[in-house]
């Protein structure tokens, strides 16, 4: 297991040094060991940062990420707790998918209206297309 400086860890994980410090303050990442006068990190720390970033990309908040990371370390966590948390997140994702599908359909109609005629687009308010869709027959 290679010992990494904060700079090498940041490069390996694809984040900035300040991100690592921020994760430490939020208790998402352990405080580094100090050996020979330097703070050192491990490959496991890099993997943890990559997990955090991926979870954020998927829509998890840092608080939720922290809860996920604690699932393996807290003895009182049960399968029921994990199931409840994952079911809640699945429902949130389903809502986001439905919203994205409505947005996509509206944008497709808007694009079609632009193809049909330069003048016809004036009848649409772009800010309304996500709420109501466009009445364009494409």
DSSP file (Angstrom, degrees, kcal/mol; ACC not computed):
  #  RESIDUE AA STRUCTURE BP1 BP2  ACC     N-H-->O    O-->H-N    N-H-->O    O-->H-N    TCO  KAPPA ALPHA  PHI   PSI    X-CA   Y-CA   Z-CA
    1    1 A X              0   0    0      0, 0.0     2,-0.2     0, 0.0    41,-0.0   0.000 360.0 360.0 360.0 119.8    0.0    0.0    0.0
    2    2 A X        -     0   0    0      1,-0.0     2,-0.5     0, 0.0    41,-0.4  -0.502 360.0-130.9 -77.3 140.9    1.6    3.2   -1.2
    3    3 A X        -     0   0    0     -2,-0.2     2,-0.4    39,-0.1    39,-0.2  -0.819  28.9-160.4 -92.5 129.8    1.6    6.2    1.1
    4    4 A X  B     -A   41   0A   0     37,-2.9    37,-2.6    -2,-0.5     2,-0.1  -0.853  14.0-134.7-115.4 143.4    0.4    9.3   -0.6
    5    5 A X     >  -     0   0    0     -2,-0.4     4,-2.6    35,-0.2     5,-0.2  -0.418  40.0-101.7 -79.6 169.2    0.8   13.0    0.1
    6    6 A X  H  > S+     0   0    0     33,-0.3     4,-2.5     1,-0.2     5,-0.2   0.876 123.8  52.6 -62.6 -36.5   -2.3   15.2   -0.2
    7    7 A X  H  > S+     0   0    0      2,-0.2     4,-2.2     1,-0.2    -1,-0.2   0.916 111.2  45.0 -64.8 -44.0   -1.2   16.4   -3.6
    8    8 A X  H  > S+     0   0    0      2,-0.2     4,-2.8     1,-0.2    -2,-0.2   0.886 113.2  51.5 -67.4 -38.4   -0.8   12.9   -4.9
    9    9 A X  H  X S+     0   0    0     -4,-2.6     4,-2.5     2,-0.2    -2,-0.2   0.931 109.6  49.8 -62.6 -45.0   -4.1   11.8   -3.4
   10   10 A X  H  X>S+     0   0    0     -4,-2.5     5,-2.2     1,-0.2     4,-1.2   0.924 113.4  46.1 -60.1 -45.2   -5.9   14.7   -5.1
   11   11 A X  H  <5S+     0   0    0     -4,-2.2     3,-0.3     1,-0.2    -1,-0.2   0.922 113.2  49.3 -63.7 -44.3   -4.3   13.9   -8.4
   12   12 A X  H  <5S+     0   0    0     -4,-2.8    -2,-0.2     1,-0.2    -1,-0.2   0.872 116.9  41.1 -63.5 -38.2   -5.1   10.2   -8.1
   13   13 A X  H  <5S-     0   0    0     -4,-2.5    -1,-0.2    -5,-0.2    -2,-0.2   0.570 109.9-120.2 -88.9 -10.0   -8.7   10.9   -7.1
   14   14 A X  T  <5S+     0   0    0     -4,-1.2     2,-0.3    -3,-0.3    -3,-0.2   0.837  74.9 106.9  75.7  33.2   -9.2   13.7   -9.7
   15   15 A X  S   <S-     0   0    0     -5,-2.2    -1,-0.3    -6,-0.2     2,-0.2  -0.817  70.9 -96.0-131.9 172.8  -10.1   16.4   -7.2
   16   16 A X     >  -     0   0    0     -2,-0.3     4,-1.5    -3,-0.1     3,-0.4  -0.510  32.8-112.8 -87.1 161.5   -8.4   19.4   -5.7
   17   17 A X  H  > S+     0   0    0      1,-0.2     4,-2.1     2,-0.2     5,-0.2   0.872 118.2  56.7 -59.3 -39.2   -6.6   19.5   -2.4
   18   18 A X  H  > S+     0   0    0      1,-0.2     4,-2.5     2,-0.2    -1,-0.2   0.832 101.2  57.3 -65.1 -31.2   -9.3   21.8   -0.9
   19   19 A X  H  > S+     0   0    0     -3,-0.4     4,-2.7     2,-0.2    -1,-0.2   0.917 106.0  49.9 -63.5 -42.6  -11.9   19.1   -1.8
   20   20 A X  H  X S+     0   0    0     -4,-1.5     4,-1.9     2,-0.2    -2,-0.2   0.932 112.0  47.0 -61.7 -45.6  -10.0   16.6    0.3
   21   21 A X  H  X S+     0   0    0     -4,-2.1     4,-2.3     1,-0.2    -1,-0.2   0.895 111.2  52.3 -63.3 -39.2   -9.8   19.0    3.2
   22   22 A X  H  X S+     0   0    0     -4,-2.5     4,-2.0     1,-0.2    -2,-0.2   0.929 108.3  50.4 -61.9 -45.5  -13.5   19.8    2.8
   23   23 A X  H  <>S+     0   0    0     -4,-2.7     5,-3.0     1,-0.2     6,-1.2   0.853 109.4  52.2 -61.8 -34.5  -14.3   16.1    3.0
   24   24 A X  H ><5S+     0   0    0     -4,-1.9     3,-1.4     4,-0.2    -1,-0.2   0.922 108.3  49.7 -67.1 -42.9  -12.2   15.7    6.1
   25   25 A X  H 3<5S+     0   0    0     -4,-2.3    -2,-0.2     1,-0.3    -1,-0.2   0.862 111.5  49.3 -63.0 -34.1  -14.1   18.6    7.8
   26   26 A X  T 3<5S-     0   0    0     -4,-2.0    -1,-0.3    -5,-0.2    -2,-0.2   0.407 115.3-119.8 -84.3   2.5  -17.4   16.9    6.8
   27   27 A X  T < 5S+     0   0    0     -3,-1.4    -3,-0.2     2,-0.2    -2,-0.1   0.790  82.5 119.2  62.4  31.2  -16.1   13.6    8.3
   28   28 A X  S   <S+     0   0    0     -5,-3.0     2,-0.4     1,-0.2    -4,-0.2   0.645  76.9  37.4 -91.0 -20.4  -16.4   11.9    4.9
   29   29 A X  S    S-     0   0    0     -6,-1.2    -2,-0.2    -9,-0.1    -1,-0.2  -0.993  92.0-112.2-134.4 137.6  -12.6   11.2    4.9
   30   30 A X        -     0   0    0     -2,-0.4     2,-0.2     1,-0.1    -6,-0.1  -0.224  36.2 -99.5 -66.6 156.1  -10.4   10.3    7.8
   31   31 A X        -     0   0    0     -7,-0.1    -1,-0.1     1,-0.1   -10,-0.0  -0.573  51.8-106.6 -69.5 140.0   -7.7   12.6    9.1
   32   32 A X        -     0   0    0     -2,-0.2     2,-0.2     1,-0.1     9,-0.2  -0.281  26.6-110.0 -73.0 155.9   -4.4   11.5    7.7
   33   33 A X  E     -B   40   0B   0      7,-1.3     7,-3.3    -3,-0.1     2,-0.7  -0.564  26.7-133.5 -77.5 147.2   -1.7    9.7    9.6
   34   34 A X  E     +B   39   0B   0      5,-0.3     2,-0.4    -2,-0.2     5,-0.3  -0.909  33.1 168.4-106.7 113.4    1.4   11.7   10.2
   35   35 A X  E >   -B   38   0B   0      3,-2.9     3,-2.5    -2,-0.7    -2,-0.0  -0.983  67.1  -6.1-126.2 137.7    4.5    9.8    9.5
   36   36 A X  T 3  S-     0   0    0     -2,-0.4    -1,-0.1     1,-0.3     3,-0.1   0.828 130.7 -55.7  47.7  38.1    8.0   11.2    9.3
   37   37 A X  T 3  S+     0   0    0      1,-0.2     2,-0.4    -3,-0.1    -1,-0.3   0.404 119.6 100.2  83.4  -3.9    6.6   14.7    9.6
   38   38 A X  E <  S-B   35   0B   0     -3,-2.5    -3,-2.9   -33,-0.0     2,-0.4  -0.896  73.7-121.2-117.7 145.9    4.2   14.3    6.7
   39   39 A X  E     -B   34   0B   0     -2,-0.4     2,-0.4    -5,-0.3   -33,-0.3  -0.700  37.7-162.4 -78.5 131.0    0.5   13.6    6.5
   40   40 A X  E     -B   33   0B   0     -7,-3.3    -7,-1.3    -2,-0.4     2,-0.2  -0.920  12.4-168.8-124.8 147.7    0.0   10.4    4.5
   41   41 A X  B     -A    4   0A   0    -37,-2.6   -37,-2.9    -2,-0.4     2,-0.2  -0.714  13.9-133.1-122.0 171.8   -3.0    8.9    2.8
   42   42 A X     >  -     0   0    0     -2,-0.2     4,-1.4   -39,-0.2     3,-0.5  -0.732  30.9-102.0-123.2 172.1   -3.6    5.5    1.2
   43   43 A X  H  > S+     0   0    0    -41,-0.4     4,-2.4    -2,-0.2     5,-0.2   0.835 121.4  62.3 -59.7 -33.3   -5.1    4.1   -2.0
   44   44 A X  H  > S+     0   0    0      1,-0.2     4,-2.2     2,-0.2    -1,-0.2   0.869  99.2  53.9 -61.7 -36.7   -8.2    3.3    0.0
   45   45 A X  H  > S+     0   0    0     -3,-0.5     4,-2.1     2,-0.2    -1,-0.2   0.905 107.9  50.1 -63.3 -40.9   -8.6    7.1    0.7
   46   46 A X  H  X S+     0   0    0     -4,-1.4     4,-2.3     1,-0.2    -2,-0.2   0.917 110.0  50.0 -63.5 -43.4   -8.5    7.7   -3.1
   47   47 A X  H  X S+     0   0    0     -4,-2.4     4,-2.2     1,-0.2    -1,-0.2   0.884 109.2  52.4 -62.3 -38.4  -11.2    5.0   -3.7
   48   48 A X  H  X S+     0   0    0     -4,-2.2     4,-2.4     2,-0.2    -1,-0.2   0.908 109.2  49.0 -64.7 -42.2  -13.3    6.6   -1.0
   49   49 A X  H  X S+     0   0    0     -4,-2.1     4,-2.6     2,-0.2    -2,-0.2   0.913 109.9  51.2 -64.2 -42.7  -13.1   10.0   -2.7
   50   50 A X  H  X S+     0   0    0     -4,-2.3     4,-2.4     1,-0.2    -1,-0.2   0.906 110.5  50.0 -61.0 -41.3  -14.0    8.5   -6.1
   51   51 A X  H  X S+     0   0    0     -4,-2.2     4,-2.8     2,-0.2    -2,-0.2   0.928 109.9  50.5 -61.4 -45.1  -17.0    6.9   -4.5
   52   52 A X  H  X S+     0   0    0     -4,-2.4     4,-2.3     1,-0.2    -2,-0.2   0.933 112.2  46.4 -59.0 -47.9  -18.1   10.2   -2.9
   53   53 A X  H  X S+     0   0    0     -4,-2.6     4,-2.4     1,-0.2    -1,-0.2   0.909 113.4  48.7 -63.2 -43.1  -17.8   12.0   -6.3
   54   54 A X  H  X S+     0   0    0     -4,-2.4     4,-1.5     2,-0.2    -1,-0.2   0.913 110.9  50.4 -64.2 -42.6  -19.7    9.3   -8.1
   55   55 A X  H  <>S+     0   0    0     -4,-2.8     5,-2.5     1,-0.2    -1,-0.2   0.902 110.7  49.7 -62.3 -40.8  -22.4    9.3   -5.5
   56   56 A X  H ><5S+     0   0    0     -4,-2.3     3,-1.9     1,-0.2    -2,-0.2   0.916 107.3  54.3 -63.4 -42.6  -22.7   13.0   -5.8
   57   57 A X  H 3<5S+     0   0    0     -4,-2.4    -1,-0.2     1,-0.3    -2,-0.2   0.824 105.7  54.3 -59.7 -30.6  -22.9   12.7   -9.6
   58   58 A X  T 3<5S-     0   0    0     -4,-1.5    -1,-0.3    -5,-0.2    -2,-0.2   0.437 129.3 -95.9 -85.4   0.5  -25.8   10.3   -9.1
   59   59 A X  T < 5S+     0   0    0     -3,-1.9     2,-0.3     1,-0.3    -3,-0.2   0.493  75.5 141.3 103.5   3.6  -27.7   12.9   -7.0
   60   60 A X      < -     0   0    0     -5,-2.5    -1,-0.3    -6,-0.2     2,-0.1  -0.597  47.0-130.2 -78.4 139.6  -26.8   11.9   -3.4
   61   61 A X     >  -     0   0    0     -2,-0.3     4,-2.6     1,-0.1     5,-0.2  -0.396  26.8-107.3 -77.0 164.4  -26.2   14.7   -1.0
   62   62 A X  H  > S+     0   0    0      1,-0.2     4,-2.4     2,-0.2     5,-0.1   0.860 122.7  55.2 -62.6 -33.5  -23.0   14.7    1.1
   63   63 A X  H  > S+     0   0    0      2,-0.2     4,-1.9     1,-0.2    -1,-0.2   0.918 109.5  45.9 -63.4 -43.1  -25.2   13.8    4.1
   64   64 A X  H  > S+     0   0    0      2,-0.2     4,-2.5     1,-0.2    -2,-0.2   0.884 110.7  53.5 -67.1 -38.4  -26.6   10.8    2.3
   65   65 A X  H  X S+     0   0    0     -4,-2.6     4,-2.7     2,-0.2    -2,-0.2   0.917 107.2  51.9 -61.3 -42.9  -23.1    9.8    1.1
   66   66 A X  H  X S+     0   0    0     -4,-2.4     4,-1.7     1,-0.2    -1,-0.2   0.915 109.1  50.1 -60.3 -43.1  -21.9    9.9    4.7
   67   67 A X  H  X S+     0   0    0     -4,-1.9     4,-0.7     2,-0.2    -1,-0.2   0.910 110.4  50.4 -61.6 -42.4  -24.8    7.6    5.7
   68   68 A X  H >< S+     0   0    0     -4,-2.5     3,-1.1     1,-0.2     4,-0.4   0.927 110.1  49.4 -60.9 -44.8  -23.9    5.2    2.9
   69   69 A X  H >< S+     0   0    0     -4,-2.7     3,-0.6     1,-0.3    -1,-0.2   0.812 107.8  55.3 -65.6 -28.9  -20.3    5.1    4.0
   70   70 A X  H >X S+     0   0    0     -4,-1.7     4,-2.2     1,-0.2     3,-1.1   0.611  83.4  86.4 -79.5 -11.9  -21.3    4.5    7.6
   71   71 A X  T << S+     0   0    0     -3,-1.1    -1,-0.2    -4,-0.7    -2,-0.2   0.851  93.1  44.4 -58.1 -34.0  -23.4    1.4    6.6
   72   72 A X  T <4 S+     0   0    0     -3,-0.6    -1,-0.3    -4,-0.4    -2,-0.2   0.610 118.8  41.8 -85.2 -11.8  -20.3   -0.8    6.9
   73   73 A X  T <4 S+     0   0    0     -3,-1.1     2,-0.6    -4,-0.2    -2,-0.2   0.647  92.0  83.0-112.5 -18.1  -19.0    0.7   10.1
   74   74 A X    ><  -     0   0    0     -4,-2.2     3,-1.1     1,-0.1    -1,-0.0  -0.790  60.2-156.3 -93.6 123.1  -22.0    1.1   12.3
   75   75 A X  T 3  S+     0   0    0     -2,-0.6    -1,-0.1     1,-0.2    -4,-0.0   0.730  89.1  60.0 -69.8 -20.6  -23.0   -2.0   14.2
   76   76 A X  T 3  S+     0   0    0      2,-0.1     2,-0.3     0, 0.0    -1,-0.2   0.532  75.7 111.8 -87.1  -4.6  -26.6   -1.0   14.7
   77   77 A X    <   -     0   0    0     -3,-1.1     2,-0.2    -7,-0.2     3,-0.0  -0.531  50.5-168.3 -71.5 129.4  -27.4   -0.7   11.0
   78   78 A X     >  -     0   0    0     -2,-0.3     4,-2.1     1,-0.1     5,-0.2  -0.697  37.4-108.1-113.5 167.6  -29.8   -3.4    9.9
   79   79 A X  H  > S+     0   0    0     -2,-0.2     4,-2.9     1,-0.2     5,-0.2   0.853 120.5  58.9 -61.1 -34.1  -31.0   -4.6    6.5
   80   80 A X  H  > S+     0   0    0      2,-0.2     4,-2.3     1,-0.2    -1,-0.2   0.900 105.4  48.2 -61.6 -41.0  -34.3   -2.9    7.2
   81   81 A X  H  > S+     0   0    0      2,-0.2     4,-2.3     1,-0.2    -2,-0.2   0.926 113.0  47.7 -64.2 -45.5  -32.6    0.5    7.6
   82   82 A X  H  X S+     0   0    0     -4,-2.1     4,-2.7     1,-0.2     5,-0.2   0.917 111.8  50.3 -62.5 -43.8  -30.7   -0.1    4.4
   83   83 A X  H  X S+     0   0    0     -4,-2.9     4,-2.6     2,-0.2     5,-0.2   0.913 110.2  49.8 -62.4 -43.3  -33.9   -1.1    2.5
   84   84 A X  H  X S+     0   0    0     -4,-2.3     4,-2.2     2,-0.2    -1,-0.2   0.936 113.3  46.0 -60.4 -47.5  -35.8    2.0    3.8
   85   85 A X  H  X S+     0   0    0     -4,-2.3     4,-2.0     1,-0.2    -2,-0.2   0.910 115.1  45.8 -64.2 -42.9  -33.0    4.3    2.7
   86   86 A X  H  X S+     0   0    0     -4,-2.7     4,-2.5     2,-0.2    -1,-0.2   0.885 110.9  52.6 -70.4 -36.5  -32.6    2.7   -0.7
   87   87 A X  H  X S+     0   0    0     -4,-2.6     4,-2.0    -5,-0.2    -1,-0.2   0.909 109.3  50.1 -63.7 -41.6  -36.3    2.6   -1.3
   88   88 A X  H  X S+     0   0    0     -4,-2.2     4,-2.0    -5,-0.2    -2,-0.2   0.920 112.2  47.3 -61.2 -43.8  -36.6    6.3   -0.6
   89   89 A X  H  X S+     0   0    0     -4,-2.0     4,-2.4     1,-0.2    -2,-0.2   0.886 108.5  54.7 -67.9 -38.1  -33.7    7.1   -2.9
   90   90 A X  H  X S+     0   0    0     -4,-2.5     4,-2.4     1,-0.2    -1,-0.2   0.916 107.9  50.2 -59.8 -43.0  -35.2    4.9   -5.7
   91   91 A X  H  X S+     0   0    0     -4,-2.0     4,-2.0     2,-0.2    -2,-0.2   0.916 109.7  50.3 -62.7 -43.7  -38.5    6.9   -5.4
   92   92 A X  H  X S+     0   0    0     -4,-2.0     4,-2.1     1,-0.2    -1,-0.2   0.909 111.0  49.6 -59.9 -41.6  -36.5   10.2   -5.7
   93   93 A X  H  X S+     0   0    0     -4,-2.4     4,-2.8     1,-0.2    -2,-0.2   0.905 107.7  53.6 -64.8 -41.9  -34.8    8.9   -8.8
   94   94 A X  H  X S+     0   0    0     -4,-2.4     4,-2.2     1,-0.2    -1,-0.2   0.896 109.0  49.4 -60.0 -40.5  -38.1    7.8  -10.4
   95   95 A X  H  X S+     0   0    0     -4,-2.0     4,-2.3     2,-0.2    -1,-0.2   0.915 111.5  48.8 -64.5 -43.4  -39.4   11.4   -9.9
   96   96 A X  H  X S+     0   0    0     -4,-2.1     4,-2.8     2,-0.2    -2,-0.2   0.906 109.8  51.8 -63.1 -41.7  -36.3   12.9  -11.4
   97   97 A X  H  X S+     0   0    0     -4,-2.8     4,-2.4     2,-0.2    -2,-0.2   0.923 109.7  49.2 -61.1 -44.4  -36.5   10.5  -14.4
   98   98 A X  H  X S+     0   0    0     -4,-2.2     4,-2.1     2,-0.2    -1,-0.2   0.914 112.2  48.5 -61.7 -43.0  -40.2   11.5  -15.0
   99   99 A X  H  X S+     0   0    0     -4,-2.3     4,-2.4     1,-0.2    -2,-0.2   0.919 111.7  49.3 -62.0 -43.9  -39.2   15.2  -14.8
  100  100 A X  H  X S+     0   0    0     -4,-2.8     4,-2.5     1,-0.2    -2,-0.2   0.873 109.1  52.4 -64.8 -36.8  -36.4   14.6  -17.3
  101  101 A X  H  X S+     0   0    0     -4,-2.4     4,-2.3     2,-0.2    -1,-0.2   0.900 110.4  48.0 -66.1 -40.0  -38.6   12.7  -19.7
  102  102 A X  H  X S+     0   0    0     -4,-2.1     4,-2.2     2,-0.2    -2,-0.2   0.913 112.5  49.2 -64.6 -42.1  -41.1   15.6  -19.6
  103  103 A X  H  X S+     0   0    0     -4,-2.4     4,-2.5     2,-0.2    -2,-0.2   0.910 110.6  50.5 -63.1 -42.2  -38.3   18.1  -20.2
  104  104 A X  H  X S+     0   0    0     -4,-2.5     4,-2.5     2,-0.2    -2,-0.2   0.927 109.9  49.5 -62.4 -45.7  -37.0   16.0  -23.1
  105  105 A X  H  X S+     0   0    0     -4,-2.3     4,-2.0     1,-0.2    -1,-0.2   0.907 112.0  48.7 -61.4 -41.8  -40.4   15.8  -24.8
  106  106 A X  H  X S+     0   0    0     -4,-2.2     4,-2.3     1,-0.2    -1,-0.2   0.913 111.8  48.6 -64.6 -42.7  -40.8   19.6  -24.4
  107  107 A X  H  X S+     0   0    0     -4,-2.5     4,-2.7     2,-0.2    -2,-0.2   0.876 108.8  53.7 -66.0 -37.0  -37.4   20.3  -25.9
  108  108 A X  H  X S+     0   0    0     -4,-2.5     4,-2.2     2,-0.2    -1,-0.2   0.910 110.5  47.0 -63.0 -40.9  -38.0   17.9  -28.8
  109  109 A X  H  X S+     0   0    0     -4,-2.0     4,-2.5     2,-0.2    -2,-0.2   0.889 111.5  51.0 -66.8 -38.8  -41.2   19.8  -29.6
  110  110 A X  H  X S+     0   0    0     -4,-2.3     4,-1.8     2,-0.2    -2,-0.2   0.918 110.9  48.3 -63.5 -43.8  -39.4   23.1  -29.3
  111  111 A X  H  X S+     0   0    0     -4,-2.7     4,-1.6     1,-0.2    -2,-0.2   0.895 111.5  50.8 -62.9 -40.1  -36.7   21.9  -31.7
  112  112 A X  H  X S+     0   0    0     -4,-2.2     4,-2.3     1,-0.2    -2,-0.2   0.899 107.1  53.1 -64.5 -41.7  -39.4   20.6  -34.1
  113  113 A X  H  X S+     0   0    0     -4,-2.5     4,-1.9     1,-0.2     8,-0.2   0.871 107.5  52.3 -62.3 -35.7  -41.2   24.0  -34.0
  114  114 A X  H  < S+     0   0    0     -4,-1.8    -1,-0.2     1,-0.2    -2,-0.2   0.856 110.5  48.0 -68.4 -34.3  -37.8   25.6  -34.9
  115  115 A X  H  < S+     0   0    0     -4,-1.6    -2,-0.2     1,-0.2    -1,-0.2   0.871 109.4  54.1 -70.5 -36.9  -37.5   23.3  -37.8
  116  116 A X  H  < S-     0   0    0     -4,-2.3     2,-0.3     1,-0.3    -2,-0.2   0.916 126.9 -20.6 -68.1 -45.1  -41.1   23.9  -39.0
  117  117 A X     X  -     0   0    0     -4,-1.9     4,-0.7    -5,-0.1    -1,-0.3  -0.923  44.4-135.7-167.2 137.1  -40.9   27.7  -39.2
  118  118 A X  T  4 S+     0   0    0     -2,-0.3     3,-0.4     1,-0.2     4,-0.3   0.869 109.1  49.5 -62.4 -36.0  -38.8   30.5  -37.9
  119  119 A X  T >4 S+     0   0    0      1,-0.2     3,-1.6     2,-0.2     4,-0.3   0.841  97.7  66.2 -74.9 -33.0  -42.0   32.5  -37.1
  120  120 A X  G >4 S+     0   0    0      1,-0.3     3,-1.3    -7,-0.2     4,-0.2   0.762  88.1  68.4 -64.7 -23.7  -43.9   29.8  -35.3
  121  121 A X  G >< S+     0   0    0     -4,-0.7     3,-1.9    -3,-0.4    -1,-0.3   0.776  83.5  73.3 -66.5 -24.1  -41.5   29.7  -32.4
  122  122 A X  G <  S+     0   0    0     -3,-1.6    -1,-0.2    -4,-0.3    -2,-0.2   0.757  87.3  62.9 -62.7 -23.6  -42.6   33.2  -31.4
  123  123 A X  G <  S+     0   0    0     -3,-1.3     2,-0.4    -4,-0.3    -1,-0.3   0.618  93.7  77.4 -77.4 -10.2  -45.9   31.8  -30.1
  124  124 A X    <   -     0   0    0     -3,-1.9     2,-0.7    -4,-0.2     3,-0.1  -0.815  68.4-147.4-104.8 139.2  -44.0   29.7  -27.5
  125  125 A X    >>  -     0   0    0     -2,-0.4     3,-2.0     1,-0.2     4,-0.8  -0.918  11.8-151.2-100.1 114.9  -42.6   30.9  -24.2
  126  126 A X  G >4 S+     0   0    0     -2,-0.7     3,-1.1     1,-0.3     4,-0.5   0.866  93.5  59.8 -56.7 -39.2  -39.6   28.7  -23.6
  127  127 A X  G 34 S+     0   0    0      1,-0.3    -1,-0.3     2,-0.1     4,-0.2   0.696 106.0  50.0 -65.8 -16.2  -39.9   29.1  -19.8
  128  128 A X  G X>>S+     0   0    0     -3,-2.0     4,-2.5     1,-0.1     3,-0.7   0.628  87.0  84.0 -92.7 -15.0  -43.3   27.4  -20.0
  129  129 A X  H <X5S+     0   0    0     -3,-1.1     4,-1.1    -4,-0.8    -1,-0.1   0.796  87.9  53.1 -64.4 -27.2  -42.3   24.4  -22.1
  130  130 A X  H 345S+     0   0    0     -4,-0.5    -1,-0.3    -3,-0.2    -2,-0.1   0.819 115.1  40.9 -75.8 -28.5  -41.2   22.4  -19.1
  131  131 A X  H <45S+     0   0    0     -3,-0.7    -2,-0.2    -4,-0.2    -1,-0.1   0.901 134.3  12.0 -83.0 -43.3  -44.4   22.9  -17.3
  132  132 A X  H  <5S-     0   0    0     -4,-2.5    -3,-0.2     1,-0.1    -2,-0.1   0.622  92.1-130.5-114.2 -16.7  -47.0   22.5  -20.1
  133  133 A X     << -     0   0    0     -4,-1.1     2,-0.4    -5,-0.6    -1,-0.1  -0.083  36.2 -77.1  77.0 169.4  -45.2   21.1  -23.1
  134  134 A X        -     0   0    0    -29,-0.1     2,-0.7     2,-0.1   -10,-0.0  -0.823  25.8-134.3-106.8 146.1  -45.7   22.7  -26.5
  135  135 A X        +     0   0    0     -2,-0.4     2,-0.4     2,-0.1    -2,-0.0  -0.245  59.0 136.3 -91.0  46.5  -48.8   22.2  -28.7
  136  136 A X        -     0   0    0     -2,-0.7     2,-1.1     1,-0.0    -2,-0.1  -0.795  51.6-141.8 -97.8 133.3  -46.7   21.6  -31.8
  137  137 A X              0   0    0     -2,-0.4    -2,-0.1     1,-0.2    -1,-0.0  -0.782 360.0 360.0 -95.5  94.7  -47.7   18.8  -34.1
  138  138 A X              0   0    0     -2,-1.1    -1,-0.2   -22,-0.0    -2,-0.0   0.367 360.0 360.0-113.1 360.0  -44.3   17.3  -35.2
